[in-house]
Every structure is written in C-alpha cells, then in structure tokens.
Amino acid sequence: MGRQIEELARFTAETGWDDIPTSVQQHAKLVVLDTLGVILAGTERPEVRALRDRLGGTAGSGATVYGRGWPTNDPRTAALLNGIAGRSIELCEGLRMVSGQAAAQVLPGLLAVGEACGRSGKDMMTAFVLGYDVAARLCGAFTPWPLAHQNGQACLLAAAAAGARLRGLDAPGISRAMRIGVTLVLTPSYTNVVAGATALNVAGGMSGFAAALAPELALAGFEAQTDAIEEALANLVGAGFNPDGLLDELGSTWHITLNYFRLYACCNPVHPALDALSEALAELRPTADQIDRIDIATYRFASVMRNPDPPNYFASKYSLPHAAAAMVVTGGAGHASLGDAALKDPVIAALRHRVHITEDPAMTALLPSSRPARVSVILTDGRQATRAVDSHRGDFNQPFAESEIRTKFRELAGEVLTQEGVSAVEASVDACEQWNSVGELPTLLRRYGRI
C-alpha cells in the first residue's frame, strides 16, 4: 500500500480537535451551517420527499432523516437521503482549486453516524475537518475522466475516512475503510446535468452511505487490496492518480479554509458571468422586453452550459441562458429566483433565446487562478453596457462576508423550520463542539420543524 495513503490515514486517526487552529475551527462551523441549510432546503424537492416516503416503509432506526416529519432510519439510509438532499438545489460549497464538493459528501454521513453512535459534537467536528482535508488532497492528486462528475468519487473515499475516524478506528482501520470504500466508488457523468438527470444527486448521497457503511465493513473484518485506492483512481474510475503531493503542508494548510461558498443557486462556473451581468443591469436597469441580446464570453467549461431550453428544474441549474434571464426578470439568481416558477415563466423562457455564449480561449488559459467572464447587454434602443470580471464574488479575491452566508442559511432553513427554530439551530451550530451528542441537532429540528 502507498506510503502517502497510510500517512494520511495516520494523520486522520491521531489529530485531535485541539490540534486544529481556532480560526480553522470557526470556519469549519460556518461550512457546517451553510451545508445544513442546503440540506434542509433540499429536503423539499419533490423527488427527495418521494424517496424519503418510499424508503420509510422499510425504515430502521438510529439516525434522523432530515425533512418534514423528521423520521428515523438506519444510519446508512439517513446519510444517503440527507446527502441527496444536500445535492439537490445546487447550492453546496466546494473546493476552490480542484473539482470537488467535500462538505455535502462528508457531513451527512457524520451527522448520521454521530447521532446513531452517541458521538460528541467535538468528535463529529474533528472528523469533519479531517475528512474535508482528505477530500481536498485526494481530489488534488486525482485526474478524473473528462466527463466524470466529482460526486461519489474521491470525496466518497474521504467520507469513508471521516466515518471511520468518528467510529474510533485506528490508522490501519481508517486505511482499510478507505480501501474497502473503493468498491463503492461511482461513475457519474456531467452529461446528467444537460439531461436534467437527478440521478447525479444520488451519487453525492452515496458518499454519506459509504461514510456509514465502510467503517462497519472494516470493523466486521472485511479486507481490501493494498493498492486499491491507487489502482482505482489511476486506472478504473480515473485517468490518473499522482500521490507525490498528497502530504504537502499536512497539518499546516487546512483545505476547508480554501473552499468557496455559493449564493447563486446554479453551477459554480457560470457565477462570474452572472456577476458581470448584474453590474451591467445595474447601469441600464432594463426590463426584459427592452433587451435585444445579451452576449457572454467566458472560459470553456462555463461556455458549454448554454442550453436555452433546460428540460427541468435540475437542468436549469446548468443553463447560463436560464440563470441570466432569471436574473433580469427576478433581480437575482438565488434559491428563490431559480425555483420551479422561473422555469415556467414565459418571459424568462423567451429571454433565454436572446442570451448568446461563446468561449474566449484567452480566458480559458487563465484557469484555475482566475475564472473570467465578459458580458454585454444590448438594448433595443441602442444603449448597451459591458462589464468584465476576473473571477466571481466568493472567490479568493473577494470572499463573501460571513453575514451573507448566515443570511443564506436563514433563508434556506426557514423552508422547514420556524423562525424561532432557525435562530436556535444557528446558535447551536455555532457552539456545536459543545454538544454532548450529535443527537442534540435533530432534537432541535423536531422541536422547531414546520408541519
């Protein structure tokens, strides 16, 4: 087995909460708050509610399934459902320099395992920060196939590591849980997003499932091949895996502090164009019928998200024409602006076809240090405005204020909690390292849940 993987497992097993700098601890709690809000709002999606109802017929016990009614189920199913919910509204945070959505794939399993096993908030938060670091490091060493989405791949192995840490496994046990987890790694495709295939979100939820299952398999005595991770990521589900830098600045650089947050409820690559569009609209203040066309130049990955007729809610999250048209009509691109109503709005639908997108190769060459876009809004009376950005708000050069992330949480959590409950849960997460048991969180959710 590779030395780097074993050292990463040892670091995960032996690092304690007090070894993590206070600033990192505080940021991690903000990531938990943000991810929790996304999960709670995601539970309201119709396919998530329907799956919760269907799986409830054979429910076990031990962990809470988040969403109205707050049923219990076995930890693996609870983690699966909560993970799917966290992926369903395209508002989860992610890794800045590499492709990956660590919190949405690591946290649901820890909440379920922590509740079922009576682990403390400090135990859960330690496993979360360490699992996030494993996710970032594996994603950085991993070269996925061009069409492969990051759901259920390298981050799934990190979720298994975090779950094993929370279950109290030692370094060899965490390594074995990760290597066992390789057999659960999935092959989701970016083609899903164009087709509106919400099956992609199941892949994200399966990381939570793996966080609960892989440690149990290790504890039961299951074995795995010694080079399972290297073989799988390099040859089976990926195009390469180079572990040389896997341990760089281990214990000094904490990757959870290098994340991005989202306020726009759509795929992250289109956010720079939306920022530039917002500035142009602020100058012109047009109505939709006054716009002759909107021209957008951006980098390649963002430029391919150009379908003007997304087939459903999920596909609309990956349509830059839809997000741009919705911003014109509704004044924003947050969760409320990019809901089902926007997809059915005839004014938005018509404007989508006047949004034209091209790739600028010079912009593509600037990745990943910059994610540029240039937007021109041309009106029917001849007036126009052009704005350009190097990267979107929320990136390193202009991070969101903490107050903006908290406002986002309050909006999302308010879909399933009373306003009193939103405040109570926010305050509880701010002090979550003091929880005697992770079960304190679902107790609050039940107390303040909307009927």
VMD Tcl script that draws the C-alpha trace (Angstrom):
set ca {
  {0.00 0.00 0.00}
  {1.18 3.52 -0.73}
  {3.11 5.37 1.96}
  {1.15 8.60 1.36}
  {-2.23 6.96 1.88}
  {-1.03 5.34 5.10}
  {0.35 8.63 6.41}
  {-2.90 10.40 5.54}
  {-4.82 7.72 7.45}
  {-2.48 8.12 10.42}
  {-2.98 11.89 10.42}
  {-6.74 11.36 10.31}
  {-6.62 8.92 13.22}
  {-4.29 10.85 15.52}
  {-5.15 14.54 15.04}
  {-7.43 15.98 17.73}
  {-9.75 18.97 17.89}
  {-7.22 20.95 19.89}
  {-4.61 20.36 17.17}
  {-6.79 22.30 14.72}
  {-6.23 26.09 14.81}
  {-9.10 28.13 16.26}
  {-9.56 30.05 13.01}
  {-9.97 26.77 11.15}
  {-12.47 25.51 13.72}
  {-14.56 28.67 13.32}
  {-14.55 28.46 9.55}
  {-15.48 24.78 9.69}
  {-18.55 25.59 11.77}
  {-19.61 28.14 9.13}
  {-19.23 25.41 6.47}
  {-21.40 23.10 8.57}
  {-24.03 25.82 8.97}
  {-24.06 26.52 5.24}
  {-24.26 22.83 4.33}
  {-27.01 22.18 6.85}
  {-29.12 24.96 5.35}
  {-28.67 23.49 1.88}
  {-29.65 20.02 3.13}
  {-32.78 21.35 4.85}
  {-33.99 23.23 1.78}
  {-33.12 20.28 -0.43}
  {-35.46 18.04 1.54}
  {-38.37 19.97 -0.01}
  {-37.60 18.86 -3.56}
  {-40.41 16.54 -4.74}
  {-38.15 13.64 -5.73}
  {-36.35 13.81 -2.37}
  {-39.64 13.81 -0.45}
  {-40.94 10.91 -2.54}
  {-37.80 8.85 -1.95}
  {-37.95 9.57 1.78}
  {-41.53 8.29 1.84}
  {-40.71 5.19 -0.21}
  {-37.72 4.17 1.89}
  {-39.60 4.91 5.08}
  {-41.72 1.81 4.55}
  {-38.74 -0.37 5.45}
  {-37.14 2.06 7.89}
  {-34.70 1.03 10.56}
  {-33.66 3.27 13.42}
  {-30.71 5.14 14.82}
  {-30.42 8.35 12.80}
  {-32.72 11.16 11.71}
  {-33.76 11.72 8.12}
  {-33.93 15.49 7.74}
  {-37.16 16.93 6.39}
  {-40.75 17.45 7.48}
  {-41.80 14.76 9.92}
  {-38.16 14.06 10.86}
  {-38.43 10.25 10.61}
  {-35.67 7.94 11.76}
  {-33.93 5.27 9.74}
  {-30.75 3.26 9.88}
  {-27.65 5.49 9.68}
  {-26.74 4.41 6.16}
  {-30.14 5.26 4.71}
  {-30.37 8.50 6.69}
  {-26.96 9.56 5.40}
  {-27.96 8.66 1.84}
  {-31.19 10.66 1.95}
  {-29.64 13.68 3.63}
  {-26.74 13.61 1.18}
  {-29.10 13.53 -1.80}
  {-30.99 16.48 -0.33}
  {-27.74 18.41 0.04}
  {-27.00 17.99 -3.66}
  {-30.49 18.73 -4.97}
  {-30.66 22.53 -5.12}
  {-27.15 23.28 -6.44}
  {-26.11 25.49 -3.56}
  {-23.49 23.37 -1.77}
  {-19.99 24.70 -1.24}
  {-16.90 23.20 -2.80}
  {-13.15 23.02 -3.24}
  {-11.61 26.10 -4.80}
  {-8.56 24.83 -6.70}
  {-9.77 21.36 -7.72}
  {-13.12 19.84 -8.60}
  {-14.99 18.54 -5.56}
  {-17.88 19.27 -3.20}
  {-16.46 17.98 0.04}
  {-18.86 19.15 2.74}
  {-22.02 17.88 1.05}
  {-20.43 14.45 0.69}
  {-18.65 14.17 4.05}
  {-21.05 15.84 6.51}
  {-24.28 13.80 6.03}
  {-22.57 10.55 6.97}
  {-21.00 12.08 10.06}
  {-24.32 13.51 11.26}
  {-25.95 10.09 10.90}
  {-23.10 8.07 12.41}
  {-22.58 10.63 15.17}
  {-26.24 10.53 16.15}
  {-26.51 6.75 15.99}
  {-23.33 6.15 17.99}
  {-23.79 8.97 20.50}
  {-20.63 10.80 19.47}
  {-19.99 14.30 20.77}
  {-20.05 17.46 18.72}
  {-16.30 17.79 19.15}
  {-15.81 14.26 17.81}
  {-18.01 14.99 14.82}
  {-16.34 18.31 14.02}
  {-12.86 16.80 14.26}
  {-13.82 14.05 11.83}
  {-15.41 16.62 9.54}
  {-12.35 18.88 9.29}
  {-10.06 15.89 8.77}
  {-12.39 14.27 6.23}
  {-12.56 17.55 4.33}
  {-8.77 17.68 4.22}
  {-8.60 14.11 2.92}
  {-11.14 15.01 0.22}
  {-9.15 18.01 -0.98}
  {-5.88 16.10 -1.03}
  {-7.32 13.10 -2.88}
  {-9.09 15.35 -5.39}
  {-5.85 17.23 -5.99}
  {-3.96 14.03 -6.74}
  {-6.76 12.54 -8.86}
  {-7.33 13.13 -12.57}
  {-10.94 12.23 -13.37}
  {-12.07 11.28 -16.83}
  {-13.24 14.38 -18.79}
  {-16.96 13.59 -18.48}
  {-16.81 12.40 -14.87}
  {-18.58 14.44 -12.21}
  {-16.90 14.57 -8.79}
  {-19.91 13.13 -6.93}
  {-19.19 9.76 -5.38}
  {-15.55 9.52 -6.43}
  {-12.54 10.81 -4.45}
  {-14.82 12.56 -1.94}
  {-16.54 9.24 -1.24}
  {-13.23 7.81 -0.03}
  {-12.77 10.85 2.20}
  {-16.25 10.32 3.62}
  {-15.28 6.73 4.45}
  {-12.15 8.01 6.21}
  {-14.15 10.55 8.21}
  {-16.77 7.97 9.16}
  {-14.04 5.59 10.29}
  {-12.46 8.31 12.42}
  {-15.81 9.01 14.05}
  {-16.30 5.29 14.75}
  {-12.97 5.28 16.57}
  {-10.89 3.22 14.15}
  {-7.11 3.50 14.37}
  {-4.84 4.40 11.47}
  {-4.77 0.90 9.90}
  {-8.54 0.71 10.34}
  {-9.11 4.05 8.62}
  {-6.84 3.00 5.77}
  {-8.76 -0.26 5.42}
  {-12.13 1.54 5.46}
  {-10.95 3.84 2.68}
  {-9.64 0.94 0.62}
  {-12.86 -1.02 1.17}
  {-14.71 2.12 0.10}
  {-13.07 1.89 -3.31}
  {-15.55 -0.84 -4.21}
  {-18.34 1.71 -3.68}
  {-16.88 4.46 -5.90}
  {-19.28 5.51 -8.68}
  {-19.07 6.75 -12.26}
  {-21.44 9.74 -12.55}
  {-21.31 11.82 -15.73}
  {-21.62 15.54 -16.40}
  {-23.98 14.54 -19.23}
  {-26.55 14.05 -16.47}
  {-26.79 17.78 -15.90}
  {-27.67 18.62 -19.50}
  {-30.31 15.90 -19.49}
  {-31.73 17.03 -16.15}
  {-30.95 13.60 -14.71}
  {-31.32 13.95 -10.94}
  {-29.68 10.53 -10.62}
  {-26.47 12.57 -10.36}
  {-27.53 13.67 -6.89}
  {-27.81 10.05 -5.78}
  {-24.08 9.72 -6.44}
  {-23.43 12.53 -3.98}
  {-25.70 10.90 -1.41}
  {-23.84 7.62 -1.75}
  {-20.79 9.26 -0.18}
  {-22.77 9.61 3.03}
  {-23.83 5.98 2.70}
  {-20.17 4.98 2.36}
  {-19.23 7.01 5.44}
  {-21.61 4.85 7.45}
  {-21.04 1.51 5.70}
  {-17.28 1.31 5.04}
  {-16.26 1.56 8.73}
  {-18.75 -1.18 9.62}
  {-17.27 -3.41 6.94}
  {-13.79 -2.76 8.33}
  {-14.95 -3.49 11.88}
  {-16.60 -6.70 10.66}
  {-13.28 -7.93 9.30}
  {-13.62 -7.29 5.58}
  {-10.31 -6.89 3.80}
  {-9.21 -4.83 0.81}
  {-6.29 -4.98 -1.57}
  {-3.29 -2.95 -0.51}
  {-3.18 -0.67 -3.57}
  {-6.94 -0.37 -4.03}
  {-7.03 3.45 -3.98}
  {-4.08 3.90 -6.32}
  {-5.40 1.32 -8.79}
  {-8.96 2.62 -8.82}
  {-8.21 6.33 -9.14}
  {-5.44 5.82 -11.68}
  {-6.95 3.11 -13.87}
  {-10.56 2.21 -13.09}
  {-12.62 5.35 -12.42}
  {-9.98 7.94 -13.28}
  {-7.33 8.87 -15.79}
  {-4.53 9.23 -13.26}
  {-3.51 9.45 -9.63}
  {-0.27 11.07 -8.51}
  {0.23 10.89 -4.73}
  {3.53 12.81 -4.70}
  {1.98 15.98 -3.25}
  {-0.66 14.27 -1.14}
  {1.02 15.17 2.15}
  {2.21 18.68 1.27}
  {1.78 21.04 4.25}
  {-0.19 18.38 6.11}
  {-1.29 19.89 9.40}
  {-0.38 23.44 8.37}
  {-2.61 24.04 5.35}
  {-6.24 23.22 6.16}
  {-8.15 22.89 2.94}
  {-11.53 23.64 4.45}
  {-10.41 27.27 4.70}
  {-9.74 27.31 0.95}
  {-13.31 26.49 -0.04}
  {-15.85 28.53 -1.95}
  {-19.44 29.25 -0.95}
  {-22.36 29.82 -3.31}
  {-25.11 32.40 -3.20}
  {-26.26 31.82 -6.79}
  {-28.35 28.64 -6.98}
  {-26.66 27.28 -10.08}
  {-23.46 25.60 -11.18}
  {-20.39 27.43 -9.95}
  {-18.66 28.03 -13.33}
  {-21.44 30.36 -14.52}
  {-21.18 32.64 -11.46}
  {-18.58 35.04 -12.93}
  {-20.86 35.79 -15.88}
  {-23.76 36.44 -13.51}
  {-21.65 38.90 -11.51}
  {-20.73 40.78 -14.68}
  {-24.35 40.71 -15.84}
  {-25.51 42.09 -12.51}
  {-23.19 45.08 -12.89}
  {-24.38 45.76 -16.45}
  {-28.03 45.52 -15.42}
  {-27.42 47.93 -12.54}
  {-26.28 50.54 -15.05}
  {-29.04 50.08 -17.63}
  {-31.94 48.97 -15.40}
  {-33.81 47.40 -18.34}
  {-36.97 45.37 -18.42}
  {-36.84 42.04 -20.24}
  {-38.64 43.38 -23.31}
  {-36.09 46.18 -23.67}
  {-33.21 43.73 -24.12}
  {-32.23 42.92 -27.70}
  {-29.48 40.48 -26.73}
  {-27.01 39.52 -24.03}
  {-23.55 38.45 -25.20}
  {-21.39 36.45 -22.80}
  {-17.76 35.45 -23.30}
  {-16.25 33.16 -20.70}
  {-13.97 30.17 -20.18}
  {-14.63 26.82 -21.82}
  {-16.27 24.88 -19.00}
  {-18.75 27.69 -18.34}
  {-19.37 28.29 -22.04}
  {-20.74 24.78 -22.63}
  {-23.60 25.42 -20.18}
  {-25.60 27.13 -22.92}
  {-28.82 25.14 -23.35}
  {-31.59 27.77 -23.69}
  {-34.34 25.22 -23.08}
  {-33.44 23.21 -19.96}
  {-35.90 20.31 -19.65}
  {-36.45 20.52 -15.89}
  {-35.52 22.23 -12.62}
  {-32.24 20.34 -12.24}
  {-31.07 21.03 -15.79}
  {-31.90 24.72 -15.34}
  {-29.14 24.89 -12.71}
  {-26.64 24.22 -15.50}
  {-28.06 26.65 -18.06}
  {-26.34 30.03 -18.18}
  {-29.04 31.43 -20.51}
  {-31.69 30.49 -17.94}
  {-29.79 31.92 -14.97}
  {-29.08 35.14 -16.87}
  {-32.70 35.55 -17.99}
  {-33.96 34.83 -14.48}
  {-31.61 37.47 -13.08}
  {-33.05 40.05 -15.48}
  {-36.65 39.20 -14.62}
  {-36.42 38.47 -10.89}
  {-33.48 40.66 -9.95}
  {-31.32 37.81 -8.64}
  {-30.14 34.24 -9.06}
  {-30.55 32.85 -5.55}
  {-32.68 29.96 -4.40}
  {-35.95 31.86 -4.64}
  {-35.13 33.30 -8.08}
  {-34.16 29.99 -9.70}
  {-37.05 27.85 -8.49}
  {-39.69 25.94 -10.42}
  {-41.65 29.12 -11.12}
  {-38.72 30.62 -13.03}
  {-38.54 27.60 -15.32}
  {-42.21 28.03 -16.23}
  {-42.11 31.82 -16.62}
  {-42.82 32.70 -20.30}
  {-40.90 35.98 -20.09}
  {-37.79 34.19 -18.82}
  {-38.23 31.45 -21.43}
  {-38.32 33.99 -24.25}
  {-35.33 35.94 -22.99}
  {-33.20 32.80 -22.69}
  {-33.02 32.66 -26.50}
  {-31.53 36.16 -26.63}
  {-28.56 35.12 -24.47}
  {-25.55 34.18 -26.62}
  {-22.48 32.48 -25.16}
  {-19.01 31.94 -26.59}
  {-15.72 30.63 -25.26}
  {-12.79 33.03 -25.08}
  {-9.64 30.85 -25.27}
  {-7.62 33.56 -23.53}
  {-9.98 33.28 -20.55}
  {-9.71 29.50 -20.55}
  {-5.92 29.81 -20.35}
  {-6.21 31.70 -17.04}
  {-7.73 28.76 -15.12}
  {-7.64 27.89 -12.26}
  {-6.18 31.07 -10.76}
  {-8.90 33.16 -12.43}
  {-12.37 32.39 -13.76}
  {-13.16 35.32 -16.02}
  {-16.24 36.45 -17.92}
  {-17.31 39.43 -20.02}
  {-20.96 40.37 -20.54}
  {-22.55 42.90 -22.88}
  {-26.21 43.85 -22.56}
  {-27.58 45.47 -25.74}
  {-30.97 47.15 -25.63}
  {-33.43 47.64 -28.47}
  {-32.92 51.43 -28.31}
  {-29.19 51.02 -28.97}
  {-27.94 51.57 -25.43}
  {-25.54 48.98 -24.10}
  {-23.25 48.20 -21.19}
  {-20.29 45.85 -20.95}
  {-18.79 44.54 -17.75}
  {-15.96 42.07 -17.12}
  {-14.77 40.21 -14.02}
  {-11.63 38.18 -13.33}
  {-13.50 35.81 -11.01}
  {-16.83 35.69 -9.25}
  {-17.61 37.07 -5.83}
  {-16.88 34.48 -3.20}
  {-13.55 33.66 -4.77}
  {-10.23 34.43 -3.06}
  {-10.07 37.99 -4.31}
  {-13.45 38.99 -2.88}
  {-14.83 36.45 -0.40}
  {-18.36 36.65 0.87}
  {-18.89 38.24 4.24}
  {-19.86 35.82 6.98}
  {-23.14 37.70 7.33}
  {-24.04 36.75 3.73}
  {-23.54 33.04 4.44}
  {-25.66 33.32 7.56}
  {-28.42 35.13 5.65}
  {-28.37 32.31 3.12}
  {-28.73 29.73 5.92}
  {-31.69 31.57 7.41}
  {-33.48 31.72 4.07}
  {-32.94 28.04 3.31}
  {-33.59 26.67 6.80}
  {-36.73 28.78 7.02}
  {-38.35 26.50 4.45}
  {-38.69 23.72 7.04}
  {-38.12 25.45 10.40}
  {-39.96 28.20 12.24}
  {-38.11 31.49 12.54}
  {-37.50 30.75 16.21}
  {-36.10 27.40 15.16}
  {-33.80 28.92 12.55}
  {-32.24 31.12 15.23}
  {-31.99 28.25 17.71}
  {-30.30 25.93 15.22}
  {-27.90 28.63 14.08}
  {-26.84 29.31 17.66}
  {-26.47 25.59 18.33}
  {-24.22 25.01 15.32}
  {-22.10 27.98 16.39}
  {-21.34 26.04 19.57}
  {-21.56 22.54 18.15}
  {-18.24 21.44 19.61}
  {-20.02 21.61 22.97}
  {-22.74 19.09 22.03}
  {-22.69 16.08 24.34}
  {-24.19 14.17 21.42}
  {-24.77 14.91 17.76}
  {-28.37 13.95 18.56}
  {-28.85 17.43 20.01}
  {-29.20 18.79 16.48}
  {-32.15 16.61 15.33}
  {-33.80 17.22 18.70}
  {-33.84 20.93 17.85}
  {-35.03 20.25 14.30}
  {-38.00 18.26 15.59}
  {-38.87 20.87 18.18}
  {-38.98 23.70 15.66}
  {-39.93 21.92 12.45}
  {-42.78 23.27 10.34}
  {-45.69 20.90 9.90}
}
mol new
graphics top color blue
foreach p $ca { graphics top sphere $p radius 0.5 }
foreach p [lrange $ca 0 end-1] q [lrange $ca 1 end] { graphics top cylinder $p $q radius 0.2 }
display resetview
